[in-house]
Amino acid sequence: MATTAGACFFAAGSFQAFRPSPRRVAATTKTTARFAEMNVEGTRKGLREYFEESKVMIKSDGGPPRWFSPLETGARSHDSPLLLFLPGIDGVGLGLVRHHYSLGKIFDIWCLHIPVKDRTSFAGLIKLVEKTVRSEVKRSPNRPIYLVGESLGACIALAVASCNPDVDLVLILANPATSFSKSQLQTVLPLLEVIPDHFHLTLRYVLSSLTGDLLKRVSGILVRGQTLQQTVGGLCQDSVALPLYLSVLTDILPQETLIWKLQMLKTASTFVNARLHAVEAQTLILSSGRDQLLPSLEEGERLFHALPNGEIRRAGDSGHFLFLEDGIDLASAIKGSYFYRRGKYLDCVSDYVPLTPSEFNKLNLILSYIEQMFSPLTLSTLEDGMIVRGLGGIPMEGPVLIVGYHMLLGIELIPLVCQFFIQRKIILRGMAHPMLFVKLKDGRLLDSFPFDQIGIFGGVPVSAVNFYKLLSLKSHILLYPGGIREALHRKGEEYKLFWPEQSEFIRMAARFGAKIVPFGVVGEDDFGDVLLDYDDQIKIPFMKSIIEEFTNSVGNLRTETRGEVANQDLHFPMFLPKVPGRFYYYFGKPIETEGRKQELRDKGKAHELYLQVQDEIEKNIAFLKEKREKDPYRSVLSRLAYQAAHGVTSEIPTFEI
């Protein structure tokens, strides 16, 4: 099949191969190889590659709009859903060039290319995309179709969704142009039509939106770990390339095309706003805070409240061309917001895509702060009972059930999950409270970095069904029987377990022969002194009202449970932070359930093992509380002094094991 600019072309509608002349094939073969070399894993393309590849794609650019599939995508599974990318006013279709590789691992990607001289109307583009969607639905009726659109493309996606409510569509919209009537582009259009000299000023305005904020680009590069020399070098190259960018942008958007596209934006905005009520598709809105072309932040909020199945993520420092900017990973955004599914309904267990090294590396900045503050120490127990530093005693073969105690606000979770990934490359599938997955239309629990990381790290809502699925997949499962009651504990309840009376997980674990690893964790008696706990807040009328409203919105997880653990009212303890102490984790000897399935069917026997696990956790906590008194590096000052003398990457000693 003929290729150009690293892409396979298809004719619109029929999807027959688009065949350029032999001379062009020879020329573009070299181009394809050159672009493929850039795309090694961990290396993202950027603005420069966007313009270079666009320059190639628009040469001898004629014919109708058509789809192409990028060659540099990663290897995907056979059941990956289809993703149709709908471009903005540029029309090139390379807006996802930085994301082709990562998205290509989980999607079948088709990008729409609209030739420079093409004058297909907005209605015509809707019909083209609609025809493609209908054709693919017939081929794979149980597979969702993703429409990813930016600016104009977002309007096309919304229009297609409004006209096809019976089709399983998932919309990912970046800075939709539905706000065109409120934008500065509205005033540019009549000027362009009357004053041709205004054209180059308009292009420079668009280019400034493409190149983005300098400070954000520098910080984004530094966070990825590049040296200052590499950072300055990259910025200098981009500065030198600015004339090239403007030249290519002039070819992509000559005056007649730019006027046509702006007129189309006006039509698209009017059409879509009149049909928003008909959009039922699951929709993720990505809004930039520094969009110079459209008021995207305000428009995102409007659409979020207007669409019944809409969610929003805000990129406060980003410009209009969101997908071309540093620090934005579309695949991670889709996964973290639980928008990735292969079937009609989301299955948090089977639809999970494992954490990638690049996703983990993005947490390095946060992890370095945690490492400096808490210097987490992990201890585990080998089969012969020997206690060793690290996680060497954790079984590699699943299913494994890691059962433990929650500190205040579950602060121990981040170091725990990260240490498992760093030391053993094990992804802990956490059983999390449903409140972390409920999306409220008033904006609470949304647009939060920690909550999105739960999805990326594989967290699932706690339920018997999800627990069963994880065990059947031989996963490493993180379980807190005390749940939110421990994480939101009251004054003076540090290190106190609040477990249900029923042995909730033992018999299910035995059914799959899972190993149970009890663990305890201690810090500096949590990390703060609780000032206002639940008992205090419930006595204050306005706070009581907030607690009741919040709890009713989410629901009580343990309505059939008795005792303290049944008190699942959601609140946020107010506390005074302490000087950071060290975090200590102690994982006990794995408890085997293999071969005990029949024995543990007996409720009495299962309850005995349940109490044994609980007792082991309490012993582990007591062990750590005693041992930390002998740790010369318990305080943050002593640890900083040690690292100053031995290097920041040196392993900090501890008590004798």
C-alpha positions as CSV (number, residue, x, y, z in Angstrom):
1,M,0.0,0.0,0.0
2,A,1.3,3.5,-0.9
3,T,2.4,5.6,2.0
4,T,3.2,9.3,2.6
5,A,4.6,11.1,5.6
6,G,4.4,8.0,7.8
7,A,0.7,7.4,7.0
8,C,-1.4,5.0,5.0
9,F,-4.0,6.9,2.9
10,F,-7.5,5.8,2.1
11,A,-10.1,7.4,-0.1
12,A,-13.1,8.9,1.8
13,G,-16.1,6.6,1.9
14,S,-14.8,3.6,-0.2
15,F,-11.5,3.2,1.8
16,Q,-9.7,2.2,-1.4
17,A,-5.9,2.7,-1.3
18,F,-4.9,6.2,-2.5
19,R,-2.1,5.7,-5.0
20,P,0.3,8.5,-5.7
21,S,2.6,8.6,-8.8
22,P,5.7,6.3,-8.8
23,R,7.9,9.4,-8.4
24,R,6.0,10.4,-5.3
25,V,6.2,6.9,-3.9
26,A,10.0,6.9,-4.2
27,A,10.2,10.3,-2.5
28,T,7.9,9.5,0.3
29,T,9.4,6.1,1.1
30,K,12.5,7.9,2.4
31,T,10.3,10.3,4.3
32,T,8.4,7.5,6.0
33,A,11.7,5.8,7.1
34,R,13.0,9.1,8.4
35,F,9.9,9.8,10.5
36,A,9.8,6.2,11.8
37,E,13.4,6.6,13.1
38,M,12.2,9.5,15.3
39,N,9.6,7.4,17.0
40,V,11.5,5.1,19.3
41,E,9.6,4.4,22.5
42,G,10.0,7.1,25.1
43,T,10.7,9.7,22.3
44,R,7.7,11.9,21.4
45,K,7.4,13.9,18.3
46,G,6.7,17.6,18.7
47,L,5.9,20.9,17.0
48,R,8.9,20.6,14.6
49,E,7.8,17.2,13.4
50,Y,4.2,18.4,13.0
51,F,5.3,21.1,10.6
52,E,7.9,18.9,8.7
53,E,5.3,16.1,8.1
54,S,2.6,18.6,7.3
55,K,4.9,20.1,4.6
56,V,5.2,16.7,3.0
57,M,1.5,15.8,3.3
58,I,0.2,19.0,1.6
59,K,2.4,18.7,-1.5
60,S,0.3,18.0,-4.6
61,D,-2.6,17.9,-2.2
62,G,-5.8,17.4,-4.0
63,G,-8.9,15.3,-4.0
64,P,-11.6,14.9,-1.3
65,P,-11.1,14.5,2.4
66,R,-9.8,11.1,3.3
67,W,-8.6,8.9,6.2
68,F,-5.0,7.8,6.9
69,S,-3.6,5.5,9.6
70,P,-0.2,6.5,11.1
71,L,2.6,4.0,10.6
72,E,4.4,4.7,13.8
73,T,1.7,3.4,16.1
74,G,2.5,0.8,18.7
75,A,1.4,-2.8,18.5
76,R,-2.2,-3.1,19.6
77,S,-4.5,-6.0,20.6
78,H,-7.0,-7.4,18.1
79,D,-10.0,-6.0,20.1
80,S,-8.8,-2.4,20.3
81,P,-11.5,0.1,19.6
82,L,-11.5,2.4,16.6
83,L,-10.4,6.0,17.1
84,L,-11.2,8.6,14.5
85,F,-9.3,11.9,14.8
86,L,-11.0,14.9,13.5
87,P,-8.6,17.9,12.9
88,G,-9.1,21.6,13.7
89,I,-8.9,24.4,11.2
90,D,-5.5,23.2,9.9
91,G,-7.2,20.1,8.4
92,V,-3.9,18.3,8.0
93,G,-4.9,15.5,10.4
94,L,-1.5,15.4,12.2
95,G,-2.8,17.0,15.4
96,L,-2.1,13.8,17.3
97,V,1.5,13.3,16.0
98,R,2.9,13.4,19.5
99,H,0.5,10.7,20.6
100,H,0.4,8.2,17.7
101,Y,2.7,5.7,19.4
102,S,1.0,5.6,22.8
103,L,-2.5,5.8,21.4
104,G,-1.6,3.2,18.8
105,K,-1.0,0.6,21.5
106,I,-4.7,0.7,22.6
107,F,-6.6,2.1,19.6
108,D,-6.9,1.5,15.8
109,I,-6.2,5.1,14.7
110,W,-7.7,6.7,11.6
111,C,-7.0,10.4,11.1
112,L,-9.0,12.7,8.8
113,H,-7.1,14.7,6.2
114,I,-8.8,17.6,4.6
115,P,-6.8,18.9,1.6
116,V,-5.9,22.6,1.5
117,K,-8.1,23.4,-1.5
118,D,-11.0,21.2,-0.5
119,R,-14.2,23.0,0.0
120,T,-16.4,20.3,1.5
121,S,-19.0,22.0,3.7
122,F,-19.6,21.3,7.4
123,A,-22.6,19.3,6.5
124,G,-20.5,17.3,4.0
125,L,-17.9,16.5,6.7
126,I,-20.6,15.3,9.0
127,K,-21.9,13.0,6.4
128,L,-18.4,11.7,5.6
129,V,-17.7,10.9,9.3
130,E,-21.2,9.5,9.8
131,K,-20.8,7.2,6.8
132,T,-17.5,5.9,8.3
133,V,-19.0,5.4,11.7
134,R,-22.0,3.5,10.3
135,S,-19.8,1.3,8.2
136,E,-17.6,0.4,11.2
137,V,-20.5,-0.2,13.5
138,K,-21.7,-2.9,11.0
139,R,-18.3,-4.5,11.1
140,S,-17.9,-4.4,14.9
141,P,-21.3,-3.8,16.5
142,N,-20.1,-4.4,20.0
143,R,-17.1,-2.1,19.8
144,P,-17.3,1.6,20.8
145,I,-16.0,4.2,18.3
146,Y,-14.0,7.1,19.7
147,L,-14.3,10.5,18.0
148,V,-11.3,12.7,19.1
149,G,-11.7,16.3,17.8
150,E,-10.1,19.6,18.4
151,S,-11.7,22.9,17.7
152,L,-13.6,22.4,14.4
153,G,-13.2,18.6,14.7
154,A,-14.8,18.7,18.2
155,C,-17.9,20.4,16.5
156,I,-18.0,17.6,13.9
157,A,-17.8,15.0,16.7
158,L,-20.7,16.6,18.6
159,A,-22.8,16.9,15.4
160,V,-22.3,13.3,14.5
161,A,-23.2,12.2,18.0
162,S,-26.3,14.4,18.0
163,C,-27.5,12.8,14.7
164,N,-26.6,9.2,15.8
165,P,-27.8,8.7,19.4
166,D,-28.2,4.9,18.8
167,V,-24.4,4.5,18.1
168,D,-22.0,3.7,20.9
169,L,-19.7,6.8,20.6
170,V,-17.1,8.1,23.0
171,L,-16.2,11.8,22.4
172,I,-12.9,13.3,23.4
173,L,-13.1,17.1,22.7
174,A,-10.2,19.5,22.9
175,N,-11.1,23.2,23.1
176,P,-14.4,22.8,21.1
177,A,-15.2,25.7,18.7
178,T,-18.8,25.8,20.0
179,S,-17.7,29.1,21.6
180,F,-16.8,30.8,18.2
181,S,-19.4,33.5,18.7
182,K,-17.6,34.6,21.9
183,S,-14.1,34.4,20.5
184,Q,-11.8,36.9,19.0
185,L,-11.9,34.9,15.7
186,Q,-15.4,36.2,15.3
187,T,-14.0,39.7,14.8
188,V,-11.1,38.5,12.6
189,L,-13.3,37.0,9.9
190,P,-14.9,40.3,8.6
191,L,-11.4,42.0,8.7
192,L,-9.9,39.2,6.6
193,E,-12.7,39.5,4.0
194,V,-12.2,43.3,3.7
195,I,-8.5,43.8,4.5
196,P,-6.3,41.2,2.8
197,D,-3.2,42.6,4.6
198,H,-4.6,41.4,7.9
199,F,-4.0,37.9,6.7
200,H,-0.4,37.6,7.8
201,L,-1.1,39.1,11.2
202,T,-3.8,36.5,11.7
203,L,-1.4,33.7,10.8
204,R,1.1,35.0,13.3
205,Y,-1.6,35.0,15.9
206,V,-2.4,31.4,15.1
207,L,1.3,30.5,15.2
208,S,1.7,32.0,18.7
209,S,-1.1,29.7,19.8
210,L,0.7,26.8,18.3
211,T,4.1,27.5,19.9
212,G,2.6,28.0,23.3
213,D,3.8,29.5,26.5
214,L,7.6,29.6,26.8
215,L,7.8,29.1,30.6
216,K,5.4,26.1,30.4
217,R,7.5,24.5,27.8
218,V,10.7,25.0,29.8
219,S,9.2,23.6,32.9
220,G,7.6,20.7,31.0
221,I,11.0,19.7,29.5
222,L,12.8,20.0,32.9
223,V,10.2,17.8,34.6
224,R,10.9,15.1,32.0
225,G,14.5,15.1,33.3
226,Q,16.4,16.8,30.5
227,T,19.4,18.8,31.3
228,L,19.5,22.6,31.1
229,Q,21.8,22.4,28.1
230,Q,19.3,20.1,26.3
231,T,16.4,22.4,27.2
232,V,18.1,25.5,25.9
233,G,19.2,23.6,22.8
234,G,15.7,22.5,22.0
235,L,14.3,26.0,22.5
236,C,16.9,27.5,20.3
237,Q,16.1,25.0,17.5
238,D,12.5,25.9,17.8
239,S,13.3,29.6,17.6
240,V,15.4,29.1,14.5
241,A,12.5,27.1,13.0
242,L,9.9,29.8,13.6
243,P,10.2,31.2,10.0
244,L,9.8,27.6,8.7
245,Y,6.6,27.2,10.8
246,L,5.1,30.4,9.5
247,S,6.0,29.4,5.9
248,V,4.3,26.0,6.3
249,L,1.4,27.5,8.1
250,T,0.9,29.9,5.1
251,D,0.8,26.8,2.8
252,I,-1.6,25.0,5.1
253,L,-3.9,28.0,5.5
254,P,-3.7,30.3,2.5
255,Q,-6.0,33.3,2.7
256,E,-8.9,31.7,0.8
257,T,-8.7,28.5,2.9
258,L,-8.5,30.4,6.2
259,I,-11.6,32.5,5.4
260,W,-13.4,29.3,4.4
261,K,-12.4,27.6,7.6
262,L,-13.5,30.5,9.8
263,Q,-16.8,30.7,8.0
264,M,-17.2,27.0,8.6
265,L,-16.4,27.5,12.3
266,K,-19.3,30.0,12.5
267,T,-21.6,27.5,10.8
268,A,-20.4,24.6,12.9
269,S,-20.9,26.5,16.2
270,T,-24.4,27.6,15.4
271,F,-25.4,24.1,14.2
272,V,-24.0,22.2,17.2
273,N,-25.2,24.6,19.9
274,A,-28.8,24.1,18.5
275,R,-28.4,20.3,18.9
276,L,-26.5,19.9,22.2
277,H,-29.6,18.6,23.8
278,A,-29.5,15.5,21.5
279,V,-25.9,14.5,22.4
280,E,-26.1,11.5,24.7
281,A,-22.6,10.1,24.1
282,Q,-20.0,9.7,26.8
283,T,-17.9,12.9,26.5
284,L,-14.5,13.9,27.9
285,I,-13.9,17.7,27.6
286,L,-10.3,18.9,27.6
287,S,-10.2,22.7,28.3
288,S,-7.1,24.9,28.0
289,G,-6.7,27.8,30.4
290,R,-4.5,29.9,28.0
291,D,-6.3,29.4,24.7
292,Q,-5.7,32.6,22.7
293,L,-8.2,31.7,20.0
294,L,-11.2,30.6,21.9
295,P,-12.6,31.0,25.5
296,S,-12.1,27.3,26.0
297,L,-12.1,27.2,29.8
298,E,-15.5,28.9,30.2
299,E,-16.9,26.9,27.2
300,G,-15.7,23.6,28.8
301,E,-17.6,24.4,31.9
302,R,-20.7,25.2,29.9
303,L,-20.5,22.0,27.9
304,F,-19.8,20.0,31.1
305,H,-23.1,21.1,32.6
306,A,-25.0,20.9,29.3
307,L,-24.0,17.3,28.4
308,P,-25.6,14.5,30.5
309,N,-22.6,12.2,30.2
310,G,-19.9,14.8,30.1
311,E,-16.7,15.0,32.2
312,I,-14.1,17.7,32.1
313,R,-10.3,17.9,32.6
314,R,-8.7,21.3,32.7
315,A,-5.2,22.1,31.4
316,G,-4.7,25.5,33.0
317,D,-1.4,26.4,31.4
318,S,-2.0,25.1,27.9
319,G,-2.9,26.9,24.7
320,H,-5.3,26.2,21.9
321,F,-3.5,23.4,20.2
322,L,-3.5,21.2,23.3
323,F,-2.4,17.9,21.7
324,L,0.9,19.4,20.4
325,E,2.0,20.7,23.8
326,D,4.5,19.2,26.2
327,G,3.0,17.6,29.3
328,I,-0.2,16.4,27.7
329,D,-0.6,12.6,27.3
330,L,-3.9,11.8,25.7
331,A,-3.7,8.1,26.3
332,S,-3.0,8.6,30.0
333,A,-5.9,11.1,30.2
334,I,-8.3,8.6,28.6
335,K,-7.1,5.8,30.9
336,G,-7.0,7.9,34.0
337,S,-10.6,9.2,33.6
338,Y,-11.9,5.6,33.0
339,F,-12.9,6.5,29.4
340,Y,-11.1,3.5,27.9
341,R,-13.3,0.5,27.2
342,R,-13.3,-2.2,24.5
343,G,-17.0,-3.2,24.8
344,K,-20.4,-1.6,25.3
345,Y,-19.8,-1.1,29.1
346,L,-16.7,-0.3,31.1
347,D,-15.1,-3.2,32.9
348,C,-12.5,-1.7,35.2
349,V,-10.7,-5.0,35.5
350,S,-10.5,-6.3,32.0
351,D,-10.3,-2.9,30.2
352,Y,-7.3,-1.9,32.3
353,V,-4.2,-1.1,30.3
354,P,-1.0,-1.7,32.4
355,L,1.0,1.3,33.5
356,T,3.8,2.2,31.1
357,P,7.3,3.3,32.1
358,S,6.7,6.7,30.6
359,E,3.5,7.2,32.6
360,F,5.4,6.2,35.7
361,N,8.3,8.5,34.9
362,K,5.9,11.5,34.9
363,L,5.4,10.9,38.6
364,N,9.1,11.3,39.3
365,L,8.8,14.9,40.5
366,I,6.1,14.0,43.0
367,L,7.9,10.8,44.0
368,S,11.1,12.7,44.7
369,Y,9.2,15.0,47.2
370,I,7.7,11.9,48.9
371,E,11.0,10.2,49.0
372,Q,12.6,13.3,50.6
373,M,9.7,13.7,53.1
374,F,9.1,10.2,54.1
375,S,12.0,8.0,52.9
376,P,9.8,4.9,52.9
377,L,11.4,1.8,54.3
378,T,10.0,-1.6,53.2
379,L,10.5,-4.9,55.0
380,S,9.2,-8.2,53.9
381,T,9.3,-11.8,55.2
382,L,10.7,-14.7,53.3
383,E,9.2,-18.2,53.4
384,D,11.7,-19.3,56.0
385,G,10.6,-16.4,58.3
386,M,13.7,-14.2,57.7
387,I,12.9,-10.5,57.6
388,V,14.7,-8.7,54.7
389,R,14.8,-5.1,53.5
390,G,12.8,-4.5,50.4
391,L,10.0,-6.5,48.9
392,G,11.9,-9.8,48.2
393,G,9.4,-11.7,50.3
394,I,6.4,-10.8,48.1
395,P,5.4,-13.7,45.9
396,M,5.7,-12.8,42.2
397,E,3.1,-15.3,41.0
398,G,-0.5,-14.4,41.7
399,P,-3.1,-14.3,42.9
400,V,-1.7,-12.4,45.9
401,L,-3.8,-10.5,48.3
402,I,-2.0,-7.6,50.1
403,V,-4.1,-6.8,53.2
404,G,-3.3,-3.9,55.5
405,Y,-4.1,-0.8,57.5
406,H,-5.0,2.7,56.3
407,M,-3.2,5.7,57.7
408,L,-4.9,9.1,57.8
409,L,-6.3,9.9,54.3
410,G,-4.6,6.8,53.0
411,I,-1.4,8.8,52.7
412,E,0.7,5.5,52.7
413,L,-0.8,4.5,49.4
414,I,1.4,6.4,47.0
415,P,4.8,5.2,48.4
416,L,3.4,1.7,48.7
417,V,2.2,1.4,45.1
418,C,5.3,3.0,43.7
419,Q,7.7,0.9,45.7
420,F,6.0,-2.3,44.3
421,F,6.4,-1.0,40.8
422,I,10.0,0.2,41.3
423,Q,11.3,-2.8,43.2
424,R,9.4,-5.7,41.6
425,K,7.6,-4.3,38.6
426,I,4.3,-5.4,40.2
427,I,1.2,-3.4,39.6
428,L,-1.0,-3.4,42.7
429,R,-4.7,-3.4,41.7
430,G,-6.3,-1.5,44.6
431,M,-9.8,-2.0,45.7
432,A,-11.0,1.6,46.2
433,H,-14.0,3.2,47.7
434,P,-16.7,4.1,45.1
435,M,-16.5,7.8,46.0
436,L,-13.3,7.9,44.0
437,F,-15.2,6.9,40.9
438,V,-18.4,9.0,41.3
439,K,-18.6,12.1,39.1
440,L,-20.7,14.9,40.5
441,K,-22.0,17.6,38.2
442,D,-21.0,20.4,40.7
443,G,-17.4,19.7,39.9
444,R,-16.4,17.9,43.0
445,L,-14.1,14.9,42.7
446,L,-13.2,16.0,39.2
447,D,-10.1,17.3,37.5
448,S,-8.0,16.0,40.3
449,F,-4.5,14.6,39.6
450,P,-4.6,12.0,42.4
451,F,-7.9,10.6,41.3
452,D,-6.7,10.1,37.7
453,Q,-3.7,8.3,38.9
454,I,-6.0,5.7,40.6
455,G,-7.2,4.8,37.1
456,I,-3.7,4.7,35.6
457,F,-2.4,2.6,38.5
458,G,-5.3,0.1,38.1
459,G,-7.6,1.0,41.0
460,V,-11.1,-0.5,40.8
461,P,-14.3,0.1,42.8
462,V,-14.5,-2.4,45.6
463,S,-17.1,-5.0,44.9
464,A,-17.4,-8.8,45.1
465,V,-17.6,-9.0,41.3
466,N,-14.4,-7.0,40.7
467,F,-12.6,-8.9,43.5
468,Y,-13.6,-12.2,41.8
469,K,-12.3,-10.9,38.4
470,L,-9.0,-9.8,39.8
471,L,-8.4,-13.1,41.5
472,S,-9.3,-15.0,38.4
473,L,-6.6,-12.9,36.5
474,K,-4.0,-13.8,39.2
475,S,-3.5,-10.2,40.1
476,H,-1.7,-8.6,43.0
477,I,-4.6,-7.0,44.9
478,L,-4.4,-4.3,47.6
479,L,-7.2,-4.6,50.1
480,Y,-8.1,-2.5,53.2
481,P,-10.9,-4.2,55.2
482,G,-11.1,-1.1,57.4
483,G,-11.7,1.0,54.3
484,I,-12.7,4.6,54.7
485,R,-13.4,4.3,58.4
486,E,-9.6,3.8,59.0
487,A,-8.6,6.4,56.4
488,L,-10.9,9.0,58.0
489,H,-10.3,8.0,61.6
490,R,-11.0,10.2,64.6
491,K,-8.7,11.8,67.2
492,G,-6.6,9.2,69.1
493,E,-7.4,6.4,66.7
494,E,-4.0,6.1,65.1
495,Y,-3.1,2.5,64.2
496,K,-6.5,1.2,65.3
497,L,-8.1,-1.4,63.0
498,F,-11.8,-1.1,62.1
499,W,-12.7,-4.4,60.4
500,P,-16.1,-5.8,59.7
501,E,-17.2,-8.8,61.8
502,Q,-17.8,-10.9,58.7
503,S,-14.8,-12.5,57.1
504,E,-15.4,-10.8,53.8
505,F,-12.5,-11.9,51.7
506,I,-11.1,-15.2,53.1
507,R,-13.4,-17.7,51.3
508,M,-13.1,-15.9,48.0
509,A,-9.3,-15.9,48.3
510,A,-9.3,-19.7,49.2
511,R,-11.4,-20.4,46.1
512,F,-8.5,-19.2,43.9
513,G,-5.7,-20.4,46.2
514,A,-4.5,-16.9,46.7
515,K,-1.6,-16.1,49.0
516,I,-2.5,-13.5,51.7
517,V,0.3,-11.1,52.8
518,P,-0.6,-9.0,55.9
519,F,1.2,-5.8,56.3
520,G,1.4,-2.9,58.8
521,V,2.5,0.6,58.2
522,V,3.5,3.4,60.6
523,G,4.6,7.0,60.1
524,E,5.1,9.9,62.5
525,D,1.8,8.8,64.2
526,D,0.1,9.5,60.9
527,F,1.5,12.8,59.6
528,G,-0.6,15.4,61.4
529,D,-2.6,16.2,64.5
530,V,-6.4,15.9,63.8
531,L,-8.0,19.2,64.9
532,L,-11.6,18.7,63.7
533,D,-12.7,15.0,63.2
534,Y,-16.1,13.6,62.2
535,D,-17.4,13.9,65.8
536,D,-16.6,17.6,65.8
537,Q,-17.8,18.4,62.3
538,I,-21.2,16.7,62.7
539,K,-22.0,19.2,65.5
540,I,-21.5,22.2,63.2
541,P,-24.7,22.7,61.2
542,F,-23.2,23.8,57.9
543,M,-20.5,21.1,58.0
544,K,-23.1,18.5,58.9
545,S,-25.1,19.5,55.9
546,I,-22.1,19.1,53.6
547,I,-21.3,15.7,55.1
548,E,-24.8,14.4,54.6
549,E,-25.1,15.8,51.1
550,F,-21.8,14.3,50.0
551,T,-22.5,10.9,51.6
552,N,-25.9,10.7,50.0
553,S,-24.5,11.6,46.6
554,V,-21.9,8.8,46.8
555,G,-23.8,6.2,48.9
556,N,-22.8,4.1,51.8
557,L,-20.7,1.2,50.9
558,R,-21.5,-1.0,53.9
559,T,-25.2,-0.6,54.5
560,E,-25.6,-4.2,55.8
561,T,-22.6,-4.0,58.2
562,R,-22.9,-3.4,61.9
563,G,-20.6,-1.6,64.3
564,E,-18.1,1.3,63.8
565,V,-17.0,0.2,60.4
566,A,-20.5,0.8,59.1
567,N,-20.1,4.5,59.8
568,Q,-19.1,5.5,56.3
569,D,-20.1,9.2,56.4
570,L,-17.7,11.1,54.1
571,H,-15.8,14.1,55.5
572,F,-12.4,15.6,55.4
573,P,-10.6,15.6,58.8
574,M,-8.9,19.0,59.5
575,F,-5.4,18.5,60.8
576,L,-2.2,20.3,61.6
577,P,0.7,18.9,59.7
578,K,3.7,17.5,61.6
579,V,7.4,17.6,60.7
580,P,7.6,14.6,58.3
581,G,8.7,11.4,59.9
582,R,9.8,8.2,58.1
583,F,7.3,5.7,56.7
584,Y,7.9,2.1,57.7
585,Y,6.1,-0.9,55.9
586,Y,6.4,-4.4,57.2
587,F,5.0,-7.3,55.1
588,G,4.5,-10.5,57.0
589,K,5.0,-14.1,55.9
590,P,2.6,-15.0,53.1
591,I,-0.3,-17.1,54.3
592,E,-1.2,-20.0,51.9
593,T,-4.8,-20.8,51.0
594,E,-3.9,-23.2,48.2
595,G,-5.5,-26.6,49.0
596,R,-7.7,-25.2,51.8
597,K,-10.8,-24.4,49.6
598,Q,-12.9,-27.1,51.3
599,E,-11.7,-26.4,54.7
600,L,-12.3,-22.6,54.5
601,R,-15.9,-23.1,53.2
602,D,-16.7,-23.6,56.8
603,K,-17.6,-20.1,58.2
604,G,-15.9,-20.9,61.5
605,K,-12.6,-21.9,59.9
606,A,-12.7,-18.9,57.5
607,H,-13.3,-16.6,60.5
608,E,-10.3,-18.1,62.3
609,L,-8.0,-17.2,59.4
610,Y,-9.7,-13.8,59.2
611,L,-8.8,-13.1,62.8
612,Q,-5.3,-14.5,62.2
613,V,-4.7,-12.0,59.4
614,Q,-6.0,-9.1,61.5
615,D,-3.7,-10.2,64.4
616,E,-0.7,-10.4,62.1
617,I,-1.3,-6.8,60.9
618,E,-1.6,-5.6,64.5
619,K,1.7,-7.4,65.4
620,N,3.4,-5.8,62.4
621,I,2.3,-2.4,63.4
622,A,3.6,-3.0,67.0
623,F,6.9,-4.3,65.6
624,L,7.4,-1.2,63.5
625,K,6.4,1.2,66.4
626,E,9.1,-0.4,68.6
627,K,11.8,-0.6,65.9
628,R,11.5,2.9,64.7
629,E,12.6,4.2,68.1
630,K,16.0,2.7,67.3
631,D,16.2,4.2,63.8
632,P,18.9,7.0,63.9
633,Y,17.4,8.4,60.6
634,R,13.8,8.6,61.7
635,S,13.8,12.4,61.5
636,V,13.9,14.3,58.2
637,L,16.9,16.3,59.3
638,S,19.1,13.3,60.0
639,R,18.1,11.8,56.6
640,L,18.9,15.1,54.8
641,A,22.3,15.3,56.5
642,Y,23.0,11.7,55.4
643,Q,22.1,12.4,51.8
644,A,24.1,15.6,51.8
645,A,27.2,13.5,52.8
646,H,26.5,10.4,50.7
647,G,24.5,11.7,47.7
648,V,20.7,12.1,47.2
649,T,20.3,8.7,45.6
650,S,22.0,6.8,48.4
651,E,20.0,4.3,50.4
652,I,19.4,5.6,53.9
653,P,20.3,3.1,56.7
654,T,17.9,2.1,59.4
655,F,17.6,0.0,62.5
656,E,19.1,-3.5,62.7
657,I,16.7,-6.0,61.3
